[in-house]
Amino acid sequence: MLESIGRRMRERVEAAGEADPASQDILIAVTQDVEKHHWTMQAQR
């Protein structure tokens, strides 16, 4: 589940692109957090 959320978040980051750099920065930070949690969950298996 976290993997698909991360994938969709990366798509949102790309879509924000140059049009809205501030929102893109926020999305990047959130995406990094989601991917970190996904990695942690995978490592605990």
C-alpha angles and dihedrals in degrees: 000000000000089000092059091045090052091049092051091046091054088052089053091050090054092046093052089052117137094339093078114011094174093056090044090056091052092048091049091053093048091046091052090052093049091048091048091053090047091051091048092051091049092048092053093056 
